[in-house]
Amino acid sequence: MAVKPWIGQIAEPAVHNDINKDKPDASYAMEYVYGYRTDNCRQNAYFNNNMQATYYAAAVGVILDHESNTQKFFGGGESDDTRRYAPGEMKMHSDDI
């Protein structure tokens, strides 16, 4: 109980909705990725040929254009927002970088 004190306090409701395994109607689009992990990571931030910073945060690859303070994303799930992707770029992946 010391590790998981909530186990004795949580119970399944007697009445609840049926499980719906359909894909939700809503979607998301990332606007900006804040933060960068440097605690125990090495050699994971670079400059590309256009002198834009490239790095990753969890499952999202980020290209930062510091002049306009805009980002392009790789991964992070499905998105219909094609404004952020250059032609031929991969739009999603399913694992951490």
Protein Blocks (a to p, Z undefined) as FASTA:
>chain_A
ZZmmmlmmpccdfbdcdddfbdcfbdcddfbdgdjdfklgghibccdfkopacddehjac
cdddfklopacdeehiacfblklpcehiafbdcbdZZ
